[in-house]
Amino acid sequence: MVAVMFQSCISTSEKVTVESLAGSYTVTTLNDKTSFPQNPTFEINAEELKISGFSGCNRFFGSFTFSENSLKFGKLGATQMMCPEEQNATERMMMKALEQTTSFNFEDNVLRLLHDGEILVEAERKNQ
C-alpha cells in the first residue's frame, strides 16, 4: 500500500476534504519535465474513493482511503500496452512520483504532489 500525506494551501481555516480534490487533472509538470509525447492525466473520484488515469503509455486505476491529511493508495493496476521508449519513460516517472508522494498543496485549481517539499507532479484541474 502506498501512503500519501496531504497538506493544503487552500486556507488554514478550511478543512481539506476528499471532495475538494475531486475532478479530472492534466499533468503539466513531472519531475521538472514539462513536455511529453502525451500528457499524463488522472481523475479523483471522491464518491467511490477511486483514482484512475493515463500514465503516459497505459491506463492505471485503483482505490484509496482518505482521512484528514492523508490519502492512501492501494496497489495500482495498469494496462500492459507496448509503447515507444519516450512514453514508457514518462510512465515510469509518473508511477514512481505517485508512489513517492507524501504531501500536496492545492491552489487555483492546481494540485501539486510533493515529497519532502519537492514538487513531483503539478497537475491542473480541468473545468468541471
N, C-alpha and C positions, 0 to 999 in steps of 0.2 A: 504494500500500500504506500502511495506517495502522499506525504503530508505537505500541505501548502498553508502557510500562515499569512494572513492578510492584515495590513494596516491601511487605513483610508485617509486620504487627504480631502474628503468631501467636507467635513467640518468636525471639530472636536465635540460639538453638541449633538450631532446626528449619529445615531447608531447605524452601522453598516448592516444591511440585510442582504440575504441572497437575492431578493427581488431587485435591489438596486444595481446588481451586476448582471441581471438577466438581459439577454439580447444576442445579436449577431455581431461579430467583430472581424475586421480585416487587419492582419498583422502588417504594420508599416516599418517596424524595426525588429530585427532578430540578431542578438549579439553584435550590435553596431552595424549590421548589414541592412541596407535599405532597398536593394534591388534584387528581385527574384524572378526566375522564369515564370512562376505563378505564385501570387501572394498566398501564404497560408491564411486560413480563416478558421474561426471556431464559433460555436454557439453555446451559451449557457442557458439551459432550460431550468428555471427555478422551480416550477411546479413539479417536475418529475425528478429533480436533482440529477440531471444528466448533462454531460458535455459531449459534443461531437464536433468534428471539423475536418479540414483538409490540411495536411501537414507539409504539402509541397509536392508529394507524389501520390500518397494514399489517403484514404479517409480513415479517421480514428473515431473512437467512441468509448464511452464509459460512464460510470456513475460517480457521484461524490457525496460527501456529507459536509455540512456547513454548520458551524456553531460559533457565535460571537465573532472572533477574529481569526478563525481557522477554516480552511477548506481542505478536505482530504479526498484525493482521487484514489479509486481502486485501480487495479491494473487496467491499462487502456488496451483495447483491442484495435486492430487495424486490418485493412485490406492488404493484399500482397501483390500489387501490380508491379511490373518491371518498369523502370523509368530511367531516363538519361542520368548520368552521374551528378550533374549540377542539381537536379531535382532531388535526388537521393541525399545529397549533402544538406540541402535545405531541410529535408525531412528529419535527418539525424539531429540537426541543430534544434529544430522545433521540439521534438520529443524530449531531448535532453534538457532543454530550457524548462519545459513543463515539470519534469522530474525534479529540477533544482530549485524551483520557485519556493521562496519562504515567506514573502510578503508582497504587498501591492500598494499602489495608490491609484485612485480613480478621480479624474478631474476633467471637466469639459468633454465628456464622452470619450476620453482616452483612458484605457486601462493599461497600467504598467505592471508587469510581473517582475519582481525583484528577488535577488539573492544577496544577502549582506549589503544591501543598499545599492547594488549594481543592477542597472536595468538589463534584463534578459530579453524581454518581449515588450514591445509597445504596440498596442492594437486600438484602432479607432472603431467605436460602436457605430454600426450603420443606423441610418434613420429608422426609427421604429414606426 
